Amino acid sequence: MPLDAKLLRAVADSGYTAMTPIQAKAIPLVLAGRDVMGAAQTGTGKTAAFSIPLLQKMMKHETASMSPARHPVRALVLTPTRELADQVANNVKTYAKHTQLRSMVVFGGIDMKPQTAELKKGVEVLIATPGRLLDHIEAKNCVLNQVEYVVLDEADRMLDIGFLPDLQRILSYLPKGNRQTLLFSATFSPEIRKLAQSYLQDPITVEVARANATATNVEQRFYSVAEDDKRAVVRQLIKTRELTQALVFVNSKLGAARLARSFEREGLKTAALHGDKSQDERLKSLEAFKRGEVELLVATDVAARGLDIADLPAVFNFDVPFNAEDYVHRIGRTGRAGASGLAVTLVDRDDVRLVGDIERLIKKKIEIEPFELVDDRPRRAPYRAREGDDERPERAPREAREGGEVDRPPRDVERFSREPERFARETERPRRSAPPSDPLFDKPYEAPAEATDKPAWEQKASMPSAPVRGLSPNIRSKRKVASLLGGGNT
């Protein structure tokens, strides 16, 4: 490649020996100044396909000056998620580490003040999410009037999230002159093509695989599984396939949090990645997963989009995605850079229509297989006495509890055979003495004679009251009450 020696040195430091197909096709076009519309699956090296040639084109502006005015923003890279923005920024820093070109990343979820201070120093390459970039633009923390290159990375996901109005606002702040625009997407939907027509000038389409195609080196399995059995299926496949790590996709943030807690209780080191997590929590979970400290990473589509995890052996679609294109993105997390991978989709009876949408998108017949689940539910551990405590006494056999006849312990048998009379006296149950007799209660019951005279209170209560005119004789008249009220001077 016709690259500067500093860039070639950085590429060699990264261990690259040959270009990937997307790099071989896109880099010459970018160096030639053409707008590019690239369709490439994740893990194909597309970040290097646009960052290396853009750095090469900006080498003419390289300067050792410390003045912020000498380091205006010349390249703007927009990404849909924080994680993807952070990964792109790390790659750009790696390729530009031997140059004087500056780069930084801005995204939401963290304080703006450190980002503002860095922007004031001046940067040539700015990687950002649309929302946070608009915050800095409105706060006048960055000026974009010298931007020459724009990259829309994972453009289809930005449209899915609803970033189109933000993209339109950001692009309106950029110069309208000879701006070079690069658009990369995993799929080419009609909305993506419309976006390209609006903001790209005579773009050249670069495809390294058939649109909406899935990686051929990824083993795709669809299993018919009841909802309540899905966790057991994941555990069994991890065990039988000897998987060290896996990415588990769900359709909601609440589902991700609940599933992560369930796997954690079942003994699997699990972390959750979703939009309700703070940026610091998300980055810590991702780094722990990359270091191998976490076995399962449960994530939603938005949070996991653009994740660059090397040597990820498997992906589980715990929930079938509502959008068929998300299936392509999900399984693109495994089988990267030519490595083999496993993608397992757990299909409930209500998911048949969604599987049909995936089948039509990838243009491949999907076979839903039954899954033979082995009962691996944890058994309750036997009782173990704590150290220093007396051992738990054994419970008597059923026959003894029900009053049946059982063998006595050997010690009692020995005593009975040696001193039978003494043993009988000691083990004999004491007899209760009979209660004293009472002549009154010994007599048979006799009914009392009917009383002839009623008590005085009953006779008085039964006497009819004097009849009052206009009232029923059954209603007693109210007693007249008089009151004397004072306080007046009349």
Helices and strands as residue ranges (DSSP letters): H 5-13, H 21-31, E 36-39, H 46-58, G 59-61, G 68-70, E 75-78, H 82-95, E 103-106, H 112-121, E 125-128, H 130-138, E 149-152, H 155-161, H 164-172, E 180-185, H 190-199, E 204-207, E 218-224, G 227-229, H 230-240, E 246-249, H 253-265, E 270-273, H 279-290, E 296-299, H 301-304, E 314-317, H 324-331, G 336-338, E 341-347, G 349-351, H 352-362, E 368-370, H 398-401, H 410-418, H 420-427, H 439-442, H 456-462
